[in-house]
């Protein structure tokens, strides 16, 4: 209509065509967004279902699988990262076929418009399809590498968080930082590959302009003149193809490829071998599965592999008319009979192993018969197989041969207490129905009454993840109370008395185990041998086999020397029963505090949730992480140049079209002129050809420059983003590892892991995409406004109105989506915490048949998180719809206004330029606006990472040069506490109150006191794990003047809970690789682990399972002892180091300490009183104050002494032995002082 001198198209026709443009722009708006919303719903359901499948699978994993394969990080990464790929993959799924179909149709239309020239352009565009396919394949490869390396990093981060206190006390922060840095570097390398692939794909958007260029140049080369109509049509078609084939199709390829990789990872996890089902119910009717001859199905629907059973008496009968099914009588390896009147456990020739051909871990039991009304006590050395036998009974460990029959329901208390995040009451009731009378009775017999009274919220007190705010003894008693509360026929109690004092232990044994469970089958593992005298059934295990069995008297009459197996240093083996009875009392006499009470009340701080828009400081923090302003400026220049060239090309094409139309009109006019004007016409044509040539050359130069700038821009952009991502991760890691222990005690691991998995994952991949899309959108929107305004400045009015409308819509959307996104992030943390806690307590969960309850709990967390995600996609789609609708109105205004203005100076090329530009707003505008919102949503991840990077930090690691001590400090080990007061937070109560005392060089000091007395707080102060007032002086140097590395590296500690990390045994002993093999083997020999370690493949390089689970609890404690020996420090702390080991290991540890640390200052927080009765002095704590401090003999003979009362509580016989030990030690002490 606007072509020069045209008369074929009327104004009415032009209105019809303009209306057609508006209608065609409207149709995709009203159809596309409902479609995308539906696809998002499908993706959401897939994600939700996959998470549930993964969690259900987790509950069925065997213990050996979780230990050996280290699946914890993998599971957490699948739930937090992998399944989120389904949402995006489903949205782009149909673009895989839509793109090629559109290419065929539009290619045909282009050919009809410009002929062979269209084939050239289409050929170039379609040539990128195989390149994109190859790129998609590379994306999948890099994605797989990335996820595997992310799994490793998340798994190690989980271990670091779980063992952070040990890491701080050992000053291993730098070692673990280097390890994480190495893992992160590998992860970044994989991400770099996928980022550069993305950069290549994003650079393909220029393909459409190159295709237009090739088509127009070819068309002109064949002697044709381009017109506004042809350029407009061809450009529109190529822009559509650019959107579908160059933009969405690559995204579809990468998204679907990543989704496919995620599916494969989920599939691989779901196919991991589960805990083998070797159990059927005794009254089951078992039939063979018609689809798989190796599978038989019980009448409860449970499938079991018949290879794990011994078949006999197979009766082929017709079942429900189906002759392919056979009824089978089985002799399974494990039978549960819940209805049998004869309750008990019966084992016959049972052998089992954690790993195939692992002879060291084998359990071999010829025969065990445990009936009702019978208490059975299992004893044995470290690694004897006591806990493993329980795992066999529970069905956790596969039976290689033999049979076991369990008649009755089972309840189980694990050796390592498992507590979940919740109240004490909820931890005890767990999945059972609440019975007030039974609950109060269990509280009483488990000696929890006093503890609950002292807690600020009673039994409603939240214990925190892993029961972090309870002492070791409190955790053990809550763990025991849960097992006792469950109404069962059989109770398996794995060493519940080791972490409680003698008085409480005696109460629990008599009131709970002996009396309350007298009509039940009870199997007790214990090292507290004073309770054996009245037991009728004792099993002595040695290397997994029964060495002796019978009552206490029967074993003694058979000359079975229990003391030889389990004695402490003070026991002299003898066959005389009477003498044995006297010495027997010495074995285990714990003091009345097991505690490691860190808080006077358990607290969990709510996760911080910011409000309002993301602050400008967060954006600054993100860009400052590049550590160079020059990179940011350079990136901005590249972005500006790229958009300037793109817009310049669009404008140049319009100018060229106007030129071509004028030339065509002029030549048509000249064709009717006279012959006398031929010479002038030839000169004019020659000049036009020269001008056309310059247009083509200039066009070519612009296209070449565009290719260079676009490639340079995208690759540079992703390089910068990767550097920022790496630096942000490293900064957060330093912030977290340098945070105070209060932070870790009040924040569950899932919350912290969420930052290192989901948030870092978003910064690695999602944030760069949102950022570059936002920058593109802003530059392109500005360019469109400028180009349209150049055509007619009157368009600035509707443009201004449109801008206000868009800003108003964005404001509404961003406020809601930002809040919803924050809620979605917050509701994701409980999912990870719940999964993590489940992994830690699998045996307990399955033993108590709590799977269904925990599954329901997981579903509840998933539903809450999915609800917030659903709200997010609803708001996103609504926003996109209204944005596109506003753009359709803007298109209508621009298109119709050309007809209304009746401007004769408007050229067809300019009209085509304006309409082409505004049509591009459809999709682009809502996409860009959503990307700005998405950018802000993704910046929430940066906000959360920066928050953890700026956590309140511990004091400096390094000492200021003027305060740096000499290398041999502390040479003497002289410790002084001067008016020390300690609290764990600003608002908590003081737990150490005006504490003043001094410990002489090389002195051996025991520390005793009741729960919450402040014993462990002394260690917290000594290691500066918590801030304190006053002064602690070691060898005349105030510890506050020292860096934490200089202080903590000079103090050795053997903690109550031994912590081992994944890696090798060598890295657990010597993380800085400072010791020789000979030194390591020698120290292992000294702690009697050399033979055990030598039996492992690799020796010192043997792989450690998660948490060192391939070592027994006692062996792990011996590894900690080896660490202390290797450090060769003059100060040693024993934090109830023998609380969870048998007397034989206790003997080994005490003997090693007396010999290897005889010239060192030793502080022992006592659990077993015999370990501190020969100390030089004993410090008695009560309510955070020192109440006594002298030699134990002097304290025992003082009137009304606190230590005297503690010793008297152990009983007359044990008190006499302890007094004798103190007396003999006092004589030696006096002699040495003289």
SULDA-V109075 format. One record per residue. N is the residue number from 1. PHI is phi in whole degrees, -180 to 180 (999 if undefined). Layout:
<<N & PHI> <N & PHI>>
This chain:
<<1 & 999> <2 & -94> <3 & -67> <4 & -61> <5 & 63> <6 & -87> <7 & -135> <8 & -79> <9 & -111> <10 & -83> <11 & -67> <12 & -62> <13 & -61> <14 & -62> <15 & -63> <16 & -63> <17 & -65> <18 & -64> <19 & -63> <20 & -61> <21 & -61> <22 & -66> <23 & -64> <24 & -65> <25 & -76> <26 & -78> <27 & -57> <28 & -61> <29 & -63> <30 & -81> <31 & -110> <32 & -69> <33 & -69> <34 & -60> <35 & -63> <36 & -64> <37 & -61> <38 & -65> <39 & -67> <40 & -61> <41 & -62> <42 & -63> <43 & -61> <44 & -63> <45 & -66> <46 & -62> <47 & -63> <48 & -62> <49 & -64> <50 & -66> <51 & -59> <52 & -66> <53 & -61> <54 & -64> <55 & -67> <56 & -61> <57 & -63> <58 & -57> <59 & -68> <60 & -107> <61 & -72> <62 & -76> <63 & -62> <64 & -66> <65 & -66> <66 & -66> <67 & -79> <68 & -75> <69 & -84> <70 & 56> <71 & -84> <72 & -58> <73 & -63> <74 & -65> <75 & -63> <76 & -63> <77 & -71> <78 & -63> <79 & -70> <80 & -88> <81 & -118> <82 & -61> <83 & -69> <84 & -68> <85 & -68> <86 & -65> <87 & -59> <88 & -76> <89 & -59> <90 & -68> <91 & -64> <92 & -100> <93 & -58> <94 & -74> <95 & -68> <96 & -62> <97 & -101> <98 & -64> <99 & -59> <100 & -60> <101 & -64> <102 & -62> <103 & -61> <104 & -65> <105 & -66> <106 & -71> <107 & -61> <108 & -65> <109 & -64> <110 & -64> <111 & -63> <112 & -65> <113 & -85> <114 & -125> <115 & 73> <116 & -61> <117 & -58> <118 & -67> <119 & -64> <120 & -61> <121 & -64> <122 & -65> <123 & -60> <124 & -64> <125 & -64> <126 & -73> <127 & -65> <128 & -82> <129 & -63> <130 & -62> <131 & -64> <132 & -65> <133 & -63> <134 & -64> <135 & -62> <136 & -61> <137 & -65> <138 & -65> <139 & -61> <140 & -62> <141 & -63> <142 & -66> <143 & -64> <144 & -64> <145 & -61> <146 & -63> <147 & -64> <148 & -64> <149 & -73> <150 & -67> <151 & -53> <152 & -62> <153 & -64> <154 & -65> <155 & -64> <156 & -67> <157 & -64> <158 & -61> <159 & -66> <160 & -63> <161 & -65> <162 & -65> <163 & -112> <164 & -64> <165 & -67> <166 & -63> <167 & -60> <168 & -67> <169 & -69> <170 & -86> <171 & 52> <172 & -99> <173 & -55> <174 & -67> <175 & -63> <176 & -72> <177 & -64> <178 & -66> <179 & -64> <180 & -65> <181 & -62> <182 & -66> <183 & -66> <184 & -64> <185 & -62> <186 & -64> <187 & -64> <188 & -63> <189 & -61> <190 & -68> <191 & -65> <192 & -60> <193 & -60> <194 & -69> <195 & -68> <196 & -70> <197 & -65> <198 & -62> <199 & -61> <200 & -63> <201 & -65> <202 & -67> <203 & -72> <204 & -71> <205 & -64> <206 & -78> <207 & -60> <208 & -64> <209 & -69> <210 & -68> <211 & -64> <212 & -60> <213 & -58> <214 & -64> <215 & -65> <216 & -67> <217 & -62> <218 & -65> <219 & -62> <220 & -69> <221 & -60> <222 & -80> <223 & 90> <224 & -97> <225 & -110> <226 & -80> <227 & -125> <228 & -59> <229 & -61> <230 & -66> <231 & -63> <232 & -62> <233 & -66> <234 & -63> <235 & -62> <236 & -62> <237 & -64> <238 & -67> <239 & -66> <240 & -64> <241 & -65> <242 & -61> <243 & -68> <244 & -80> <245 & -96> <246 & -98> <247 & -99> <248 & -76> <249 & -65> <250 & -62> <251 & -61> <252 & -63> <253 & -61> <254 & -66> <255 & -66> <256 & -68> <257 & -63> <258 & -66> <259 & -62> <260 & -65> <261 & -62> <262 & -63> <263 & -62> <264 & -63> <265 & -67> <266 & -64> <267 & -62> <268 & -60> <269 & -68> <270 & -66> <271 & -93> <272 & -64> <273 & -56> <274 & -94> <275 & -61> <276 & -66> <277 & -84> <278 & -108> <279 & -111> <280 & -131> <281 & -79> <282 & -62> <283 & -98> <284 & -71> <285 & -91> <286 & -109> <287 & -124> <288 & -82> <289 & -71> <290 & -67> <291 & -83> <292 & -142> <293 & -68> <294 & -84> <295 & -109> <296 & -117> <297 & -122> <298 & -78> <299 & -72> <300 & -88> <301 & 88> <302 & -82> <303 & -94> <304 & -147> <305 & -76> <306 & -68> <307 & -66> <308 & -89> <309 & -129> <310 & -101> <311 & -89> <312 & -155> <313 & 52> <314 & -76> <315 & -108> <316 & -81> <317 & -131> <318 & -82> <319 & -117> <320 & 54> <321 & 81> <322 & -110> <323 & -82> <324 & -80> <325 & -104> <326 & -119> <327 & -81> <328 & -124> <329 & -97> <330 & -110> <331 & -113> <332 & -71> <333 & -78> <334 & -144> <335 & -119> <336 & -112> <337 & -124> <338 & -78> <339 & -100> <340 & -64> <341 & -78> <342 & -98> <343 & -77> <344 & 160> <345 & -127> <346 & -131> <347 & -118> <348 & -139> <349 & 51> <350 & -88> <351 & -127> <352 & -156> <353 & -149> <354 & -66> <355 & -131> <356 & -61> <357 & 63> <358 & -95> <359 & -66> <360 & -66> <361 & -104> <362 & -69> <363 & -118> <364 & -131> <365 & -121> <366 & -70> <367 & -160> <368 & -137> <369 & -127> <370 & -119> <371 & -105> <372 & -66> <373 & 65> <374 & -127> <375 & -99> <376 & -115> <377 & -114> <378 & -107> <379 & -127> <380 & 161> <381 & -72> <382 & -61> <383 & 77> <384 & -74> <385 & 104> <386 & -65> <387 & -67> <388 & -65> <389 & -61> <390 & -61> <391 & -64> <392 & -66> <393 & -63> <394 & -74> <395 & 84> <396 & -78> <397 & -113> <398 & -67> <399 & -87> <400 & -77> <401 & -154> <402 & 89> <403 & -135> <404 & -138> <405 & -118> <406 & -113> <407 & -102> <408 & 126> <409 & -83> <410 & -114> <411 & -125> <412 & -144> <413 & -118> <414 & -76> <415 & -67> <416 & -90> <417 & -56> <418 & -112> <419 & -123> <420 & -105> <421 & -71> <422 & 171> <423 & -77> <424 & -60> <425 & -61> <426 & -65> <427 & -67> <428 & -80> <429 & -68> <430 & 56> <431 & -106> <432 & -87> <433 & -74> <434 & -77> <435 & -127> <436 & -57> <437 & -65> <438 & -65> <439 & -62> <440 & -65> <441 & -67> <442 & -65> <443 & -58> <444 & -70> <445 & -74> <446 & -95> <447 & 57> <448 & -108> <449 & -59> <450 & -64> <451 & -62> <452 & -67> <453 & -64> <454 & -78> <455 & -71> <456 & -62> <457 & -117> <458 & 60> <459 & -78> <460 & -90> <461 & -65> <462 & -79> <463 & -84> <464 & 81> <465 & -64> <466 & 62> <467 & 64> <468 & -59> <469 & -92> <470 & -102> <471 & -74> <472 & -59> <473 & -68> <474 & -64> <475 & -61> <476 & -64> <477 & -74> <478 & -66> <479 & -62> <480 & -68> <481 & -61> <482 & -62> <483 & -66> <484 & -72> <485 & -63> <486 & -68> <487 & -78> <488 & -141> <489 & -97> <490 & -128> <491 & -120> <492 & -107> <493 & -117> <494 & -93> <495 & 54> <496 & -77> <497 & -93> <498 & -71> <499 & -103> <500 & -123> <501 & -76> <502 & -61> <503 & -63> <504 & -67> <505 & -60> <506 & -65> <507 & -62> <508 & -64> <509 & -63> <510 & -75> <511 & -78> <512 & -98> <513 & -72> <514 & -80> <515 & -93> <516 & -66> <517 & -103> <518 & -67> <519 & -99> <520 & -121> <521 & -87> <522 & -127> <523 & -115> <524 & -118> <525 & -95> <526 & -155> <527 & -111> <528 & -87> <529 & -75> <530 & -67> <531 & -93> <532 & -83> <533 & -61> <534 & -102> <535 & -85> <536 & -85> <537 & -134> <538 & -116> <539 & -117> <540 & -100> <541 & -97> <542 & -145> <543 & 51> <544 & 84> <545 & -127> <546 & -76> <547 & -90> <548 & -155> <549 & -152> <550 & 150> <551 & -79> <552 & -60> <553 & -66> <554 & -63> <555 & -65> <556 & -66> <557 & -68> <558 & -88> <559 & 59> <560 & -78> <561 & -88> <562 & -62> <563 & -62> <564 & -60> <565 & -82> <566 & -130> <567 & -74> <568 & -92> <569 & -60> <570 & -88> <571 & -92> <572 & -109> <573 & -59> <574 & -156> <575 & -96> <576 & -77> <577 & -63> <578 & -64> <579 & -65> <580 & -61> <581 & -62> <582 & -69> <583 & -70> <584 & -57> <585 & -65> <586 & -78> <587 & -58> <588 & -141> <589 & -130> <590 & -69> <591 & -81> <592 & -74> <593 & -152> <594 & -100> <595 & -81> <596 & -131> <597 & -69> <598 & -97> <599 & -126> <600 & -73> <601 & -149> <602 & -75> <603 & -129> <604 & -130> <605 & -74> <606 & -67> <607 & -66> <608 & -64> <609 & -125> <610 & -73> <611 & -127> <612 & 77> <613 & -71> <614 & -65> <615 & -69> <616 & -60> <617 & -63> <618 & -68> <619 & -62> <620 & -61> <621 & -62> <622 & -64> <623 & -74> <624 & -69> <625 & -66> <626 & -72> <627 & 63> <628 & -162> <629 & -70> <630 & -61> <631 & -64> <632 & -65> <633 & -63> <634 & -61> <635 & -65> <636 & -63> <637 & -61> <638 & -63> <639 & -62> <640 & -64> <641 & -63> <642 & -60> <643 & -70> <644 & -63> <645 & -70> <646 & -60> <647 & -68> <648 & -62> <649 & -64> <650 & -60> <651 & -68> <652 & -63> <653 & -61> <654 & -63> <655 & -64> <656 & -63> <657 & -61> <658 & -60> <659 & -62> <660 & -64> <661 & -67> <662 & -65> <663 & -63> <664 & -63> <665 & -65> <666 & -65> <667 & -68> <668 & -66> <669 & -70> <670 & -69> <671 & -65> <672 & -102> <673 & -80> <674 & -79> <675 & -70> <676 & -66> <677 & -97> <678 & -61> <679 & -61> <680 & -63> <681 & -64> <682 & -64> <683 & -65> <684 & -65> <685 & -65> <686 & -61> <687 & -64> <688 & -64> <689 & -65> <690 & -64> <691 & -62> <692 & -60> <693 & -62> <694 & -65> <695 & -59> <696 & -65> <697 & -61> <698 & -64> <699 & -59> <700 & -65> <701 & -63> <702 & -60> <703 & -65> <704 & -62> <705 & -63> <706 & -60> <707 & -59> <708 & -64> <709 & -66> <710 & -63> <711 & -63> <712 & -62> <713 & -64> <714 & -67> <715 & -67> <716 & -65> <717 & -60> <718 & -70> <719 & -63> <720 & -64> <721 & -62> <722 & -66> <723 & -63> <724 & -64> <725 & -61> <726 & -62> <727 & -67> <728 & -64> <729 & -62> <730 & -64> <731 & -66> <732 & -66> <733 & -61> <734 & -64> <735 & -63> <736 & -72> <737 & -69> <738 & -94> <739 & -69> <740 & -73> <741 & -66> <742 & -60> <743 & -62> <744 & -71> <745 & -77> <746 & -116> <747 & -130> <748 & -64> <749 & -61> <750 & -60> <751 & -66> <752 & -70> <753 & -63> <754 & -59> <755 & -70> <756 & -83> <757 & -107> <758 & -66> <759 & -69> <760 & -66> <761 & -61> <762 & -66> <763 & -68> <764 & -69> <765 & -123> <766 & -69> <767 & -63> <768 & -58> <769 & -65> <770 & -65> <771 & -69> <772 & -69> <773 & -65> <774 & -66> <775 & -62> <776 & -57> <777 & -62> <778 & -62> <779 & -65> <780 & -70> <781 & -64> <782 & -62> <783 & -64> <784 & -63> <785 & -60> <786 & -65> <787 & -64> <788 & -65> <789 & -68> <790 & -65> <791 & -64> <792 & -157> <793 & -68> <794 & -64> <795 & -70> <796 & -65> <797 & -67> <798 & -64> <799 & -65> <800 & -64> <801 & -62> <802 & -61> <803 & -62> <804 & -62> <805 & -63> <806 & -63> <807 & -65> <808 & -63> <809 & -62> <810 & -64> <811 & -61> <812 & -61> <813 & -68> <814 & -64> <815 & -64> <816 & -75> <817 & -65> <818 & -65> <819 & -65> <820 & -64> <821 & -64> <822 & -64> <823 & -63> <824 & -61> <825 & -66> <826 & -67> <827 & -76> <828 & -81> <829 & -59> <830 & -60> <831 & -63> <832 & -68> <833 & -63> <834 & -62> <835 & -64> <836 & -63> <837 & -66> <838 & -63> <839 & -61> <840 & -75> <841 & -122> <842 & -57> <843 & -62> <844 & -64> <845 & -61> <846 & -73> <847 & -65> <848 & -91> <849 & 54> <850 & -101> <851 & -57> <852 & -64> <853 & -66> <854 & -70> <855 & -64> <856 & -61> <857 & -64> <858 & -63> <859 & -61> <860 & -64> <861 & -63> <862 & -64> <863 & -63> <864 & -63> <865 & -66> <866 & -68> <867 & -61> <868 & -67> <869 & -66> <870 & -63> <871 & -61> <872 & -65> <873 & -72> <874 & -64> <875 & -64> <876 & -64> <877 & -68> <878 & -63> <879 & -61> <880 & -61> <881 & -62> <882 & -69> <883 & -66> <884 & -64> <885 & -63> <886 & -64> <887 & -67> <888 & -63> <889 & -62> <890 & -64> <891 & -61> <892 & -61> <893 & -63> <894 & -65> <895 & -66> <896 & -70> <897 & -64> <898 & -61> <899 & -78> <900 & -79> <901 & -74> <902 & 55> <903 & -86> <904 & -73> <905 & -87> <906 & -74> <907 & -91> <908 & -61> <909 & -62> <910 & -67> <911 & -61> <912 & -62> <913 & -61> <914 & -64> <915 & -67> <916 & -60> <917 & -65> <918 & -72> <919 & -63> <920 & -63> <921 & -66> <922 & -63> <923 & 85> <924 & -63> <925 & -68> <926 & -68> <927 & -64> <928 & -65> <929 & -63> <930 & -67> <931 & -69> <932 & -65> <933 & -68> <934 & -63> <935 & -60> <936 & -66> <937 & -64> <938 & -70> <939 & -67> <940 & -62> <941 & -63> <942 & -63> <943 & -58> <944 & -70> <945 & -68> <946 & -63> <947 & -59> <948 & -75> <949 & -68> <950 & -107> <951 & -63> <952 & -60> <953 & -101> <954 & -70> <955 & -59> <956 & -59> <957 & -74> <958 & -98> <959 & -83> <960 & -60> <961 & -51> <962 & -74> <963 & -106> <964 & -66> <965 & -78> <966 & -69> <967 & -60> <968 & -84> <969 & -71> <970 & -82> <971 & -79> <972 & -111> <973 & 82> <974 & -86> <975 & -116> <976 & -128> <977 & -104> <978 & -125> <979 & 50> <980 & -82> <981 & -128> <982 & -132> <983 & -138> <984 & -89> <985 & -152> <986 & -62> <987 & -105> <988 & -91> <989 & -77> <990 & -72> <991 & -104> <992 & -118> <993 & -120> <994 & 46> <995 & -85> <996 & -135> <997 & -167> <998 & -139> <999 & -115> <1000 & -75> <1001 & -57> <1002 & 64> <1003 & -81> <1004 & -104> <1005 & -119> <1006 & -97> <1007 & -123> <1008 & -129> <1009 & 159> <1010 & -78> <1011 & -56> <1012 & 79> <1013 & -71> <1014 & 112> <1015 & -62> <1016 & -68> <1017 & -67> <1018 & -63> <1019 & -66> <1020 & -57> <1021 & -70> <1022 & -63> <1023 & -88> <1024 & 57> <1025 & -81> <1026 & -142> <1027 & -71> <1028 & -147> <1029 & -98> <1030 & 95> <1031 & -138> <1032 & -120> <1033 & -116> <1034 & -119> <1035 & 49> <1036 & 69> <1037 & -119> <1038 & -71> <1039 & -64> <1040 & -69> <1041 & -86> <1042 & -99> <1043 & -71> <1044 & -63> <1045 & -64> <1046 & -64> <1047 & -77> <1048 & -69> <1049 & -70> <1050 & -98> <1051 & -123> <1052 & -94> <1053 & -143> <1054 & -113> <1055 & -77> <1056 & -67> <1057 & -100> <1058 & -68> <1059 & -117> <1060 & -119> <1061 & -117> <1062 & -61> <1063 & 130> <1064 & -115> <1065 & -64> <1066 & -60> <1067 & -66> <1068 & -78> <1069 & -89> <1070 & -139> <1071 & -65> <1072 & -95> <1073 & 56> <1074 & -101> <1075 & -106> <1076 & -82> <1077 & -59> <1078 & -62> <1079 & -63> <1080 & -68> <1081 & -65> <1082 & -64> <1083 & -70> <1084 & -65> <1085 & -66> <1086 & -65> <1087 & -101> <1088 & 61> <1089 & -113> <1090 & -61> <1091 & -65> <1092 & -65> <1093 & -68> <1094 & -63> <1095 & -76> <1096 & -80> <1097 & -65> <1098 & 99> <1099 & 61> <1100 & -63> <1101 & -93> <1102 & -63> <1103 & -76> <1104 & -97> <1105 & -75> <1106 & -56> <1107 & 70> <1108 & 68> <1109 & -69> <1110 & -83> <1111 & -113> <1112 & -73> <1113 & -59> <1114 & -65> <1115 & -64> <1116 & -64> <1117 & -67> <1118 & -69> <1119 & -63> <1120 & -65> <1121 & -64> <1122 & -62> <1123 & -59> <1124 & -63> <1125 & -65> <1126 & -65> <1127 & -73> <1128 & 52> <1129 & -93> <1130 & -94> <1131 & -130> <1132 & -126> <1133 & -114> <1134 & -112> <1135 & -95> <1136 & 51> <1137 & -67> <1138 & -110> <1139 & -67> <1140 & -113> <1141 & -121> <1142 & -77> <1143 & -58> <1144 & -66> <1145 & -68> <1146 & -57> <1147 & -60> <1148 & -61> <1149 & -64> <1150 & -65> <1151 & -64> <1152 & -63> <1153 & -66> <1154 & -65> <1155 & -90> <1156 & -80> <1157 & -121> <1158 & -67> <1159 & -101> <1160 & -117> <1161 & -81> <1162 & -123> <1163 & -110> <1164 & -119> <1165 & -80> <1166 & -87> <1167 & -116> <1168 & -96> <1169 & -61> <1170 & -65> <1171 & -76> <1172 & -121> <1173 & -72> <1174 & -102> <1175 & -72> <1176 & -66> <1177 & -149> <1178 & -124> <1179 & -99> <1180 & -101> <1181 & -107> <1182 & -153> <1183 & 55> <1184 & 83> <1185 & -118> <1186 & -83> <1187 & -108> <1188 & -149> <1189 & -159> <1190 & -165> <1191 & -66> <1192 & -58> <1193 & -65> <1194 & -65> <1195 & -68> <1196 & -70> <1197 & -102> <1198 & -85> <1199 & -73> <1200 & 62> <1201 & -74> <1202 & -67> <1203 & -64> <1204 & -58> <1205 & -66> <1206 & -64> <1207 & -68> <1208 & -62> <1209 & -68> <1210 & -80> <1211 & 108> <1212 & -63> <1213 & -64> <1214 & -66> <1215 & -61> <1216 & -65> <1217 & -64> <1218 & -63> <1219 & -64> <1220 & -65> <1221 & -61> <1222 & -64> <1223 & -66> <1224 & -64> <1225 & -66> <1226 & -67> <1227 & -62> <1228 & -64> <1229 & -63> <1230 & -65> <1231 & -64> <1232 & -68> <1233 & -69> <1234 & -68>>
